[in-house]
Amino acid sequence: MPHDFLAEFPVPSHLLPTRLRELLTPVGLSAAEMVEASARFDADEAAPETEHAYMVMAVVPEEKALDQLSALRGTMLVAESTPVIRDKGNCESFNPTIAGNDYVVASWGSGSSYTYNLAEKVWMALGLTPRCLGNQEQRLVYDDLSVPNFDIADGEVSAEFHWNSSRNIRWRIRNDYLRDYLWLRGAVGVRTFYYQRPLADCAELRGLMAGSAHTCIGSKDDWFEVDIREHDGKLLLQVWAAVIAVSCDRCIAPSADGLTWPGIAGPVTHASADAWLASPTVYLDDRFLERYEQNMHYNSLPHEYFGQWLCNPSYKGQWAFSECRRVGRNLIAVPLRELYKPKPDAEILHAYSWAISPADAQARGLAGEHVPSKTQRLLTQLLNLGDNLAKLGQVAGIAKTPAEWVGFERAKLDYSGWAAYGQLGRLAQVAPLDMTQQAFLSRCKSLHEIWQRIPDGLLRQLVRAAGAPKDKTQSLKSLKLLEVLLNITQRLDAKHEQASALLSDTEPEGWNERNTSLALLFLNNDLRISDAHESVAQAIATLEKMGFEVASLNSGYGLALDFVFDGVIRSFESVNQAIGGLLAR
């Protein structure tokens, strides 16, 4: 049976302040709980009740812990002051400890200044990496970058004391990591502390004082010493104690063994998954990817491989998913054997949380087009547009490369894939059918930014070479200039002209007319503005006029995104077809 320190404490628990009760209570087995491992707490002097709590946690061998409590009792710092410098080597055995035991947080004080840090043995044994938060915070945060898990331990670096403390200090470490360390050491975490606070005068406390103005409870061999005395019309409670706060028991780690996957009979373990030669397929909702797409520490870029789109999230060479294949509008198909290949169980459990049955996958449809495919189709049109504009520009004496026209370079894409252009990955992120209006508008803005790389100045030179008036084109932007170019080239293509016919000193007929082929490009621009000015209703009305069933928006904006995306692609197909017709002759 675990030791019940709260029950053994001489002052009844219902009289104890919350902070003292917490100091006397052992820590449970909740993995995510942040356990206080060191503290220097001085309540605001202006508060109605001043309160002080100074605590450190010692790492004590499990079998010796109860016997050492009295020796550990009331320690407030690992080290105080500094060794006296006298002769060479007079401190060769300098080894800060808490009564001969290791500690979780290194704490040092001189009476006027105090400094803290996670003990070297702790962060080295657990493989943690520090981050420093500066400015007014001056805190250290430790992460486990092998997984990754962040904010495993944290605390303030230092404080000063001159009549009053400059700030409170509090160091915490996540329960599962602390218990892993204690388990490795075969030790328990002993919380040793000093506590002080005035309490209201009451009969129960007076009973402990036995009619005296001052009493001290506890011997030198006890794990506690309690001092109660009259002070400023109240009773001042002081406590020096050492309690076993964290046992040498590990938190129960979540395991991927024993999961029952939809469509697969019986529980699955790492061993059974690895034994499959022809592994069954598991279907995941593609929102499985959001965890990785929205965190810069992961790589989650989709890529095309022999006609199939793969999306294999990975983490800095530490681990990776494999053979995750995009199917349908919002589905991922992956062999179960691949899911269980080496990676943290937490990642397999994350995939499991998005698993759906084969019947549900069939009902959703396995043949729809997903957003990465749409993004690639758009990129293909932009690359073709770059080639066409570069060739057409040469006719007009504008010597620019395709990349200078559209902002994308084929060689870079061939070498690095989408990693060469981060905006492609952002555009291709998960877009569920039930996406919110705000998410839809944000994606429309990303879509606009992709093709907005086309320089206004180069387009303006090109349409002026075709005869468009200089004064009337001076203020036009890329979208309208692209429409002017399409009007001119479509008319020339309809007459079966060659590219050289582009050059003209005469104002082209109908050069400034609206062209329905670019209607979705203009709508995309309006939706981008809607994101800024909240004029969404007008844009939705335009969607309806173009044939989109706006009643579907009640279920989300995913289909609206498909409509806009496909329309933008068709717009660039129209431009490429018109210019390509001229260049082909």
Backbone torsions as a table, in degrees:
resi	resn	phi	psi	omega
1	MET	NA	134.7	177.2
2	PRO	-66.6	150.9	-179.4
3	HIS	-70.1	130.1	179.6
4	ASP	-98.5	87.2	-176.5
5	PHE	-69.1	-34.3	-179.4
6	LEU	-65.1	-40.6	179.2
7	ALA	-69.3	-33.2	-178.7
8	GLU	-79.9	-15.0	-177.4
9	PHE	-65.5	136.5	-172.6
10	PRO	-67.7	-24.0	178.7
11	VAL	-90.8	127.7	-179.8
12	PRO	-53.7	140.2	-172.6
13	SER	-62.0	-31.4	-178.1
14	HIS	-71.0	-12.0	176.9
15	LEU	-93.3	-10.4	-173.1
16	LEU	-81.7	140.2	172.0
17	PRO	-62.0	155.4	-176.3
18	THR	-56.3	-45.2	-176.6
19	ARG	-63.1	-41.5	179.0
20	LEU	-67.1	-39.8	178.4
21	ARG	-61.2	-39.6	177.9
22	GLU	-65.1	-38.6	179.2
23	LEU	-64.0	-29.6	-178.1
24	LEU	-89.4	-7.9	-175.0
25	THR	-99.2	131.5	178.9
26	PRO	-69.2	159.2	-178.6
27	VAL	-84.5	138.5	178.2
28	GLY	-78.1	-167.2	-174.5
29	LEU	-104.5	15.6	176.9
30	SER	-67.9	119.1	-172.7
31	ALA	-62.1	-38.0	-173.2
32	ALA	-84.3	-6.6	-178.5
33	GLU	-63.6	136.9	176.0
34	MET	-92.9	116.4	-173.9
35	VAL	-94.7	129.0	177.5
36	GLU	-71.5	122.6	-176.3
37	ALA	-111.6	-15.0	175.5
38	SER	-164.2	146.3	-178.8
39	ALA	-158.3	148.7	169.6
40	ARG	-135.9	95.7	-172.6
41	PHE	-109.8	121.4	173.8
42	ASP	-125.3	109.9	-179.7
43	ALA	-63.1	154.0	178.5
44	ASP	-54.8	128.1	-178.7
45	GLU	-61.0	-23.3	179.9
46	ALA	-81.6	-7.2	-179.5
47	ALA	-68.9	154.5	-179.2
48	PRO	-58.7	-37.4	179.5
49	GLU	-125.9	115.7	176.6
50	THR	-72.0	145.0	-177.2
51	GLU	-144.2	137.7	179.0
52	HIS	-132.8	135.0	177.1
53	ALA	-145.4	117.0	179.4
54	TYR	-118.9	125.9	-172.2
55	MET	-145.2	143.6	169.2
56	VAL	-133.5	159.1	177.9
57	MET	-116.1	123.2	179.1
58	ALA	-95.7	149.5	176.7
59	VAL	-100.9	104.1	-170.4
60	VAL	-117.1	131.8	176.9
61	PRO	-49.7	135.1	-171.8
62	GLU	-55.6	-44.0	-174.3
63	GLU	-74.3	-13.0	-178.1
64	LYS	-108.2	-2.1	-168.9
65	ALA	-61.2	-49.1	-176.7
66	LEU	-61.8	-35.3	-178.5
67	ASP	-73.0	-20.2	-175.4
68	GLN	-98.7	-3.7	-173.4
69	LEU	-59.2	-41.7	-178.3
70	SER	-65.0	-35.7	179.6
71	ALA	-71.8	-30.8	-178.8
72	LEU	-82.0	-19.4	-168.1
73	ARG	-51.1	127.4	170.5
74	GLY	78.9	7.8	177.0
75	THR	-65.6	135.7	-176.7
76	MET	-114.4	-19.8	179.0
77	LEU	-143.0	153.0	174.3
78	VAL	-69.7	-42.0	-178.6
79	ALA	-141.9	142.8	176.7
80	GLU	-124.8	138.8	-178.5
81	SER	60.7	-167.7	-179.3
82	THR	-129.0	157.5	179.2
83	PRO	-60.7	147.3	177.4
84	VAL	-76.4	127.9	179.7
85	ILE	-87.2	110.5	178.5
86	ARG	-121.6	-81.4	-177.8
87	ASP	-109.1	158.8	176.1
88	LYS	-58.0	127.3	177.0
89	GLY	82.9	4.5	-176.7
90	ASN	-70.3	-8.7	177.5
91	CYS	-121.6	29.3	-176.8
92	GLU	-64.4	-21.9	179.6
93	SER	-100.3	16.1	-179.8
94	PHE	-59.9	119.0	-175.3
95	ASN	-152.5	87.1	-177.5
96	PRO	-58.4	129.5	177.5
97	THR	-145.7	172.1	170.8
98	ILE	-107.3	96.7	-176.9
99	ALA	52.4	43.0	178.0
100	GLY	85.4	4.3	-178.2
101	ASN	-113.6	154.8	174.8
102	ASP	-71.7	176.0	-174.0
103	TYR	-140.5	162.5	179.3
104	VAL	-87.7	-41.9	179.2
105	VAL	-121.9	128.5	176.6
106	ALA	-77.9	124.2	180.0
107	SER	-132.1	135.5	-177.5
108	TRP	-136.8	141.7	178.5
109	GLY	-146.7	151.6	178.9
110	SER	-116.6	2.9	-174.8
111	GLY	97.4	-27.4	177.8
112	SER	-118.1	-21.6	177.0
113	SER	-141.7	150.9	-176.1
114	TYR	-139.2	139.5	178.7
115	THR	-132.7	150.5	-174.3
116	TYR	-140.9	150.6	174.1
117	ASN	-163.9	155.5	175.7
118	LEU	-66.4	136.5	-177.6
119	ALA	-59.9	142.9	-178.6
120	GLU	-58.3	-43.0	-177.9
121	LYS	-60.5	-33.8	-177.8
122	VAL	-71.1	-54.5	-175.3
123	TRP	-71.3	-27.2	176.6
124	MET	-73.9	-41.9	-179.9
125	ALA	-65.8	-34.2	-177.8
126	LEU	-93.6	-7.7	179.2
127	GLY	68.1	44.2	-177.9
128	LEU	-94.4	153.5	-178.6
129	THR	-123.0	131.6	-175.9
130	PRO	-85.6	150.5	167.8
131	ARG	-126.1	140.6	-179.9
132	CYS	-107.5	125.9	175.1
133	LEU	-102.2	115.9	-171.2
134	GLY	-95.6	-141.3	-176.5
135	ASN	53.9	-129.1	-176.8
136	GLN	-80.2	-16.1	-175.6
137	GLU	-77.1	-52.9	-177.7
138	GLN	50.0	60.8	-178.8
139	ARG	-123.8	156.2	171.7
140	LEU	-110.7	137.5	176.1
141	VAL	-125.6	136.1	-179.6
142	TYR	-111.8	135.2	-179.5
143	ASP	-120.4	154.2	170.8
144	ASP	-103.2	95.9	-174.1
145	LEU	-80.1	-3.5	178.3
146	SER	-77.5	-16.9	-173.1
147	VAL	-97.4	-58.4	1.4
148	PRO	-98.9	151.5	169.7
149	ASN	-126.4	135.1	-176.0
150	PHE	-112.1	158.1	178.0
151	ASP	59.6	46.4	178.1
152	ILE	-72.0	-38.7	177.3
153	ALA	-143.9	150.1	178.8
154	ASP	-159.8	157.5	177.3
155	GLY	176.6	164.7	178.5
156	GLU	-74.0	146.4	-175.2
157	VAL	-80.4	-40.1	-172.4
158	SER	-157.4	166.3	174.4
159	ALA	-152.7	159.4	177.0
160	GLU	-120.6	156.6	179.1
161	PHE	-135.6	119.0	173.1
162	HIS	-144.0	92.6	-171.2
163	TRP	71.3	-43.2	176.8
164	ASN	-132.4	152.8	177.5
165	SER	-75.7	139.9	-179.8
166	SER	-69.7	-28.2	175.7
167	ARG	-171.3	164.0	175.7
168	ASN	-80.7	150.8	178.1
169	ILE	-115.0	134.7	176.5
170	ARG	-147.1	121.1	177.1
171	TRP	-112.7	132.2	-179.4
172	ARG	-130.4	153.9	176.0
173	ILE	-140.5	143.1	-176.5
174	ARG	-66.0	138.8	-170.1
175	ASN	-57.2	-45.7	-176.5
176	ASP	-65.7	-35.8	178.4
177	TYR	-71.3	-42.5	178.3
178	LEU	-60.7	-43.8	-179.0
179	ARG	-69.0	-34.4	174.3
180	ASP	-60.4	-42.6	179.8
181	TYR	-65.5	-46.8	179.6
182	LEU	-62.7	-38.9	179.2
183	TRP	-64.5	-41.2	176.3
184	LEU	-60.9	-35.5	-178.7
185	ARG	-87.2	-8.0	-175.0
186	GLY	62.5	40.6	-170.9
187	ALA	-131.6	169.3	173.0
188	VAL	-117.4	161.1	176.6
189	GLY	-96.7	113.0	-179.6
190	VAL	-99.2	121.3	178.9
191	ARG	-90.0	114.8	-180.0
192	THR	-116.6	132.2	-167.8
193	PHE	-153.9	163.8	168.6
194	TYR	-120.9	136.7	-178.6
195	TYR	-136.4	141.6	178.9
196	GLN	-145.6	135.1	174.2
197	ARG	-166.1	141.8	172.9
198	PRO	-72.2	140.3	177.0
199	LEU	-120.3	153.2	177.2
200	ALA	-65.0	139.1	178.4
201	ASP	-64.9	129.8	179.6
202	CYS	-150.1	163.1	-175.2
203	ALA	-63.3	-37.5	-177.0
204	GLU	-65.8	-41.0	177.3
205	LEU	-69.4	-39.7	177.5
206	ARG	-61.3	-33.6	177.5
207	GLY	-64.3	-36.8	176.7
208	LEU	-67.7	-28.4	-177.5
209	MET	-84.4	-11.5	175.0
210	ALA	52.8	43.5	176.2
211	GLY	80.0	0.9	-179.4
212	SER	-93.2	157.9	175.6
213	ALA	-81.2	-10.3	-177.5
214	HIS	-155.1	133.3	176.5
215	THR	-140.4	151.2	177.5
216	CYS	-128.8	124.8	-175.9
217	ILE	-114.6	130.6	178.5
218	GLY	115.0	138.6	179.0
219	SER	-99.5	178.2	-178.6
220	LYS	-67.7	-18.2	-179.7
221	ASP	-95.3	-3.4	179.9
222	ASP	-83.8	162.7	178.8
223	TRP	-82.9	-4.4	-179.9
224	PHE	-137.7	157.6	166.4
225	GLU	-138.4	125.2	-177.2
226	VAL	-117.1	128.1	179.1
227	ASP	-119.1	122.6	177.8
228	ILE	-125.1	127.6	-178.7
229	ARG	-146.3	156.3	175.4
230	GLU	-71.1	135.9	-177.0
231	HIS	-158.8	116.0	176.3
232	ASP	52.2	45.0	175.6
233	GLY	78.7	2.9	176.9
234	LYS	-128.9	-175.8	176.1
235	LEU	-109.1	122.3	-178.9
236	LEU	-89.7	122.0	178.8
237	LEU	-101.1	127.3	174.0
238	GLN	-126.8	137.4	-177.2
239	VAL	-134.1	132.1	168.0
240	TRP	-117.8	123.7	-174.1
241	ALA	-153.7	162.3	173.2
242	ALA	-139.7	123.8	-178.2
243	VAL	-130.7	149.8	175.1
244	ILE	-79.4	105.4	-173.6
245	ALA	-94.2	-32.7	-176.8
246	VAL	-128.6	118.0	-178.4
247	SER	-76.6	170.2	179.3
248	CYS	-89.5	52.0	178.4
249	ASP	-122.8	132.8	179.6
250	ARG	-81.2	151.8	172.4
251	CYS	-69.2	149.1	179.1
252	ILE	-73.9	112.6	-177.3
253	ALA	-78.6	137.9	176.7
254	PRO	-63.0	138.2	-176.6
255	SER	-124.5	144.7	176.2
256	ALA	-86.3	-5.8	176.7
257	ASP	-74.2	135.5	176.4
258	GLY	91.5	4.1	178.3
259	LEU	-73.4	143.2	174.4
260	THR	-105.5	108.6	-175.2
261	TRP	-86.3	143.3	179.5
262	PRO	-56.4	129.5	177.7
263	GLY	85.3	-0.9	-178.9
264	ILE	-121.2	126.6	-176.2
265	ALA	-75.6	133.4	174.0
266	GLY	79.8	160.0	178.6
267	PRO	-69.1	150.9	-177.3
268	VAL	-114.4	136.3	174.4
269	THR	-120.2	170.4	176.6
270	HIS	-57.7	-42.3	-177.1
271	ALA	-67.3	-43.9	-178.2
272	SER	-69.4	-35.6	177.8
273	ALA	-65.9	-39.5	-179.2
274	ASP	-69.8	-23.9	-176.6
275	ALA	-80.0	-15.0	179.8
276	TRP	-69.6	128.9	174.2
277	LEU	-88.0	-44.6	174.5
278	ALA	-109.3	88.4	-172.2
279	SER	-70.5	137.9	173.7
280	PRO	-67.4	157.5	-178.2
281	THR	-93.7	136.8	174.4
282	VAL	-108.6	139.2	176.8
283	TYR	-106.1	133.8	178.8
284	LEU	-120.7	142.4	167.2
285	ASP	-65.6	135.8	-173.4
286	ASP	-69.5	-5.9	172.7
287	ARG	-66.0	-11.1	168.1
288	PHE	-51.3	-31.1	-175.4
289	LEU	-80.1	-18.7	-174.0
290	GLU	-58.5	-37.2	178.8
291	ARG	-55.1	-35.9	-175.5
292	TYR	-93.4	-33.8	-179.9
293	GLU	-67.3	-31.2	-172.9
294	GLN	-100.1	17.6	177.4
295	ASN	-132.1	119.3	-174.0
296	MET	-63.8	-15.5	-177.5
297	HIS	-77.2	-16.1	-178.4
298	TYR	-104.2	157.5	170.3
299	ASN	-107.1	123.4	-177.6
300	SER	-137.3	22.8	-177.7
301	LEU	-67.2	129.5	173.6
302	PRO	-72.0	154.3	175.8
303	HIS	-148.7	149.0	-178.8
304	GLU	-89.7	133.0	-177.2
305	TYR	-137.5	106.6	-179.1
306	PHE	50.3	49.4	174.5
307	GLY	83.0	-2.7	177.7
308	GLN	-115.5	146.2	179.5
309	TRP	-98.7	120.7	-179.9
310	LEU	-105.9	148.1	178.3
311	CYS	-139.9	89.7	-173.0
312	ASN	-111.1	89.6	178.8
313	PRO	-57.0	142.4	-179.9
314	SER	-145.4	166.0	-179.3
315	TYR	-133.3	99.2	168.8
316	LYS	43.3	40.5	177.6
317	GLY	75.3	-0.1	-179.5
318	GLN	-79.9	-42.8	179.5
319	TRP	-160.5	164.8	-179.8
320	ALA	-159.6	149.5	166.1
321	PHE	-78.5	162.0	179.2
322	SER	-144.0	149.7	176.8
323	GLU	57.6	33.3	172.7
324	CYS	-84.6	109.6	-171.2
325	ARG	-109.2	130.2	177.4
326	ARG	-73.5	129.7	174.0
327	VAL	-136.0	146.1	179.5
328	GLY	62.4	-169.2	-176.6
329	ARG	-71.7	-41.1	-173.1
330	ASN	-142.5	40.9	-177.3
331	LEU	-127.6	155.9	174.8
332	ILE	-129.1	130.8	175.0
333	ALA	-109.6	131.1	-178.5
334	VAL	-145.7	135.3	174.7
335	PRO	-62.6	134.6	-177.5
336	LEU	-58.3	-35.1	179.6
337	ARG	-60.1	-36.3	-179.7
338	GLU	-70.4	-34.0	179.2
339	LEU	-62.1	-33.5	-175.4
340	TYR	-91.8	3.6	174.8
341	LYS	-65.6	158.2	-167.8
342	PRO	-50.2	120.0	175.4
343	LYS	-170.7	161.0	178.4
344	PRO	-57.8	139.2	179.1
345	ASP	-57.3	-29.1	179.6
346	ALA	-60.3	-32.8	179.9
347	GLU	-73.4	-37.7	176.8
348	ILE	-65.7	-40.8	178.2
349	LEU	-64.6	-35.0	176.3
350	HIS	-63.6	-44.4	177.3
351	ALA	-61.9	-40.4	-179.3
352	TYR	-60.1	-34.8	-178.2
353	SER	-67.3	-15.5	179.7
354	TRP	-112.3	10.4	-179.3
355	ALA	-73.5	141.4	175.9
356	ILE	-128.7	161.9	-177.6
357	SER	-75.7	156.3	176.0
358	PRO	-57.3	-34.7	179.2
359	ALA	-65.2	-42.2	177.6
360	ASP	-64.8	-37.6	178.8
361	ALA	-63.6	-43.2	177.9
362	GLN	-63.2	-38.5	-179.6
363	ALA	-66.0	-36.3	178.0
364	ARG	-71.3	-29.2	-179.7
365	GLY	103.7	126.9	-178.3
366	LEU	-101.0	3.7	-174.4
367	ALA	-112.8	-3.3	-179.9
368	GLY	-67.6	162.7	-178.9
369	GLU	-93.3	129.4	179.3
370	HIS	-88.7	168.2	-174.2
371	VAL	-66.3	-38.2	176.3
372	PRO	-57.6	-38.6	178.4
373	SER	-64.7	-41.5	177.7
374	LYS	-62.4	-41.6	179.9
375	THR	-61.4	-40.2	179.1
376	GLN	-67.9	-38.7	177.8
377	ARG	-63.2	-40.0	176.9
378	LEU	-64.6	-44.0	-179.9
379	LEU	-61.2	-39.8	178.4
380	THR	-60.6	-43.5	179.1
381	GLN	-65.0	-39.4	179.7
382	LEU	-67.1	-39.6	177.5
383	LEU	-64.3	-42.5	177.2
384	ASN	-64.0	-38.4	177.8
385	LEU	-63.0	-39.7	177.6
386	GLY	-61.2	-43.3	177.7
387	ASP	-62.9	-44.7	-177.2
388	ASN	-67.2	-42.7	-179.9
389	LEU	-66.8	-36.2	178.5
390	ALA	-63.2	-42.0	179.5
391	LYS	-69.9	-41.9	179.0
392	LEU	-67.6	-35.2	178.3
393	GLY	-63.7	-36.0	178.4
394	GLN	-62.2	-35.0	177.2
395	VAL	-62.6	-35.6	-178.2
396	ALA	-92.5	7.0	179.1
397	GLY	80.1	20.9	178.3
398	ILE	-105.0	104.5	-174.7
399	ALA	-93.5	87.4	178.3
400	LYS	-131.3	147.2	179.6
401	THR	-77.4	161.6	176.6
402	PRO	-55.5	-39.1	-179.5
403	ALA	-64.5	-33.3	178.5
404	GLU	-71.3	-23.2	178.7
405	TRP	-80.1	-43.9	-172.1
406	VAL	-117.7	-7.5	176.2
407	GLY	84.8	5.2	178.0
408	PHE	-125.0	135.6	-177.2
409	GLU	-114.4	124.3	-177.5
410	ARG	-58.0	-42.0	-176.5
411	ALA	-62.3	-41.4	178.3
412	LYS	-63.7	-42.3	-179.4
413	LEU	-67.4	-37.9	177.9
414	ASP	-65.4	-34.0	-176.5
415	TYR	-84.2	-45.5	-172.3
416	SER	-112.2	-4.6	-177.0
417	GLY	66.2	-153.8	-178.5
418	TRP	-67.7	-14.7	179.5
419	ALA	-61.5	-21.3	179.7
420	ALA	-72.0	-20.8	-177.8
421	TYR	-137.3	100.1	-174.1
422	GLY	-60.2	-28.8	-176.8
423	GLN	-67.1	-23.2	177.3
424	LEU	-66.2	-44.2	178.4
425	GLY	-63.6	-39.6	179.6
426	ARG	-66.1	-38.7	179.6
427	LEU	-67.0	-32.1	-175.5
428	ALA	-90.4	8.2	-179.9
429	GLN	-65.0	163.6	-176.3
430	VAL	-50.9	131.2	178.5
431	ALA	-131.2	84.2	-178.5
432	PRO	-64.0	155.2	179.7
433	LEU	-62.4	-28.4	-179.7
434	ASP	-94.2	24.6	-179.1
435	MET	-59.5	150.4	-177.2
436	THR	-75.3	164.4	177.2
437	GLN	-59.8	-42.4	-178.6
438	GLN	-65.0	-39.9	177.9
439	ALA	-65.1	-38.0	177.3
440	PHE	-62.4	-47.1	-179.9
441	LEU	-64.7	-38.0	178.4
442	SER	-63.9	-40.6	179.2
443	ARG	-69.3	-35.7	175.7
444	CYS	-62.3	-36.0	177.4
445	LYS	-65.7	-41.7	177.2
446	SER	-63.6	-39.8	178.5
447	LEU	-62.0	-42.3	178.9
448	HIS	-63.2	-40.7	-176.7
449	GLU	-66.9	-26.9	-179.9
450	ILE	-62.5	-49.3	-176.7
451	TRP	-90.9	-8.6	-179.2
452	GLN	-72.9	-1.4	178.9
453	ARG	-71.4	-14.6	179.8
454	ILE	-65.2	122.6	-174.6
455	PRO	-69.1	132.0	175.9
456	ASP	-58.1	-43.7	-173.7
457	GLY	-61.5	-40.9	-179.4
458	LEU	-68.8	-41.9	177.3
459	LEU	-62.7	-38.9	-179.1
460	ARG	-63.7	-42.2	177.4
461	GLN	-60.5	-39.8	-175.8
462	LEU	-68.0	-45.5	-178.1
463	VAL	-71.8	-29.8	176.2
464	ARG	-69.0	-36.7	176.2
465	ALA	-62.9	-26.0	179.0
466	ALA	-87.1	1.5	175.2
467	GLY	105.9	-1.3	178.5
468	ALA	-64.7	135.2	-174.7
469	PRO	-60.6	136.5	-178.7
470	LYS	-63.5	-44.0	-176.0
471	ASP	-67.6	-30.5	-177.2
472	LYS	-87.4	-12.3	-179.9
473	THR	-105.5	-5.0	-173.4
474	GLN	-60.3	-39.8	-174.8
475	SER	-95.8	1.2	-177.8
476	LEU	-74.9	144.5	178.0
477	LYS	-101.0	177.7	-169.8
478	SER	-56.9	-39.8	-177.5
479	LEU	-63.7	-49.5	179.3
480	LYS	-67.2	-36.3	177.9
481	LEU	-65.4	-36.0	177.2
482	LEU	-65.9	-37.5	177.2
483	GLU	-65.8	-41.9	177.4
484	VAL	-59.9	-45.5	-179.6
485	LEU	-62.7	-39.7	179.5
486	LEU	-65.9	-41.8	178.3
487	ASN	-58.1	-44.5	-177.4
488	ILE	-68.0	-49.2	-175.4
489	THR	-70.7	-33.3	177.4
490	GLN	-63.1	-41.8	179.5
491	ARG	-66.5	-41.0	177.8
492	LEU	-65.4	-39.5	-179.6
493	ASP	-67.8	-38.3	179.1
494	ALA	-63.2	-27.1	178.3
495	LYS	-91.7	6.3	178.9
496	HIS	60.3	36.6	178.6
497	GLU	-81.1	162.3	174.5
498	GLN	-92.5	170.7	-176.8
499	ALA	-60.7	-31.0	-178.2
500	SER	-63.9	-21.6	-180.0
501	ALA	-71.1	-9.3	178.7
502	LEU	-62.5	-38.5	-175.9
503	LEU	-70.0	126.9	-177.2
504	SER	-157.6	147.5	173.6
505	ASP	-99.2	-3.2	-177.8
506	THR	-101.8	139.1	179.6
507	GLU	-62.9	121.2	-176.0
508	PRO	-66.3	146.7	178.6
509	GLU	-69.1	132.7	174.5
510	GLY	65.4	21.6	-174.7
511	TRP	-64.7	-25.9	-173.8
512	ASN	-105.1	14.3	-179.0
513	GLU	-76.7	159.0	173.2
514	ARG	-74.4	137.8	-178.2
515	ASN	-117.0	116.0	-176.2
516	THR	-64.1	-18.9	179.2
517	SER	-64.8	-22.4	-179.5
518	LEU	-107.8	17.0	-176.5
519	ALA	-58.4	-39.6	-178.8
520	LEU	-71.8	-27.5	174.5
521	LEU	-66.1	-41.6	177.4
522	PHE	-66.9	-38.6	177.2
523	LEU	-64.3	-41.2	177.5
524	ASN	-59.0	-39.8	176.9
525	ASN	-65.2	-39.9	178.3
526	ASP	-64.5	-39.2	179.3
527	LEU	-66.4	-34.6	175.3
528	ARG	-63.0	-41.9	178.2
529	ILE	-68.8	-34.7	178.7
530	SER	-59.6	-36.5	179.2
531	ASP	-60.4	-30.6	-177.8
532	ALA	-91.4	-33.6	-170.7
533	HIS	-115.8	5.3	174.1
534	GLU	59.9	29.9	177.0
535	SER	-95.5	55.6	-172.5
536	VAL	-74.7	-37.8	-174.8
537	ALA	-56.9	-41.6	-179.0
538	GLN	-65.1	-40.1	179.5
539	ALA	-66.2	-37.8	178.9
540	ILE	-67.0	-37.9	176.6
541	ALA	-61.6	-38.4	177.1
542	THR	-65.2	-40.6	176.2
543	LEU	-55.6	-44.6	-178.3
544	GLU	-64.0	-41.1	179.1
545	LYS	-62.7	-29.1	-179.1
546	MET	-84.6	1.4	174.9
547	GLY	105.5	5.1	179.5
548	PHE	-83.9	137.4	179.9
549	GLU	-81.5	97.7	-173.4
550	VAL	-70.6	-15.7	177.8
551	ALA	-61.4	-26.5	179.8
552	SER	-67.9	-15.7	-179.3
553	LEU	-66.3	-18.1	177.0
554	ASN	-63.2	-24.6	-180.0
555	SER	-98.4	-0.9	-179.3
556	GLY	130.9	170.4	-172.7
557	TYR	-106.0	13.9	-178.7
558	GLY	-63.7	-43.9	179.2
559	LEU	-66.9	-32.4	176.2
560	ALA	-64.8	-38.9	176.9
561	LEU	-63.1	-42.7	177.7
562	ASP	-58.6	-43.3	-178.6
563	PHE	-61.2	-46.9	-179.4
564	VAL	-67.4	-44.9	-178.2
565	PHE	-58.4	-50.8	-178.9
566	ASP	-63.1	-37.7	179.3
567	GLY	-65.6	-39.2	177.8
568	VAL	-64.3	-41.8	178.7
569	ILE	-62.2	-44.5	178.6
570	ARG	-61.8	-34.3	178.5
571	SER	-60.7	-46.0	-179.7
572	PHE	-72.3	-29.0	174.0
573	GLU	-61.4	-39.8	179.6
574	SER	-63.8	-43.4	179.2
575	VAL	-63.9	-45.0	-179.3
576	ASN	-65.2	-37.1	179.3
577	GLN	-64.7	-42.4	-178.4
578	ALA	-67.4	-46.9	-179.2
579	ILE	-69.1	-40.7	-179.6
580	GLY	-61.5	-35.0	178.0
581	GLY	-62.4	-40.3	177.6
582	LEU	-65.9	-44.9	-175.5
583	LEU	-70.1	-24.7	-176.9
584	ALA	-76.0	-16.6	-176.8
585	ARG	-90.8	NA	NA
